């Protein structure tokens, strides 16, 4: 595994993260409040989560057939209707629930697996080489064709999409977290912890994981946004869950109906939702990184 990734926090920051997390968190929040793009991005993400959770209150689940087919946006149908006469607004609202569910579940699995392998590899040098070779091997593979192959062989379902995306997302998390975990393992307070106990689990959970937690939080946001893109891509290819609306499925149904160019509103609104989620996630992670950097806060 290569070790060229820059460590996102210096040693004093890492010690503060492990030994004085409340103070560090407060300083980070104060710095984050001075990032207007970060606040806007956070508001957009919160809005998307609220829409996903409140989907039953915002729109009726789109099912069956409607009376008006391929109607442009109007007062009755804010986002227009599709080739079946279904309300696109309802599809986008309910699609937010499915898309964010897949993103949250896949990113959670990827973060747990990636972080575990990263800190274990950093603490046990003998295992680091094998973990590094596995990470480099997976990252060198053509991910999208493999995801398509696995999803096609197993069969389209929500669980399949979650597992497939998580299986190909954790190596990037491992590579990023490992770069900081290696620096933490060499710090004096970790050496002092080894003198206090012989339990690697205690040292890893009490000292190493808290020190890399800020980087894990950034990885959660970025991994979730990439999971949304991957899920939308698989659904657009017809490998998503056919029983549940998602942003990718809206695009797939639009393509199947041959309405991509004739009904501009059909690809516009789900694509805009995906774009807003990815852009907000990127801006939020950038603002958070700047906020927790003391040099930037000055």
Helices and strands as residue ranges (DSSP letters): H 11-19, H 21-32, H 36-53, H 55-58, H 88-123, H 125-140, H 143-154, H 158-167, H 170-185, H 188-196, H 200-203, I 204-208, H 209-236, H 247-256, H 264-291, H 294-297
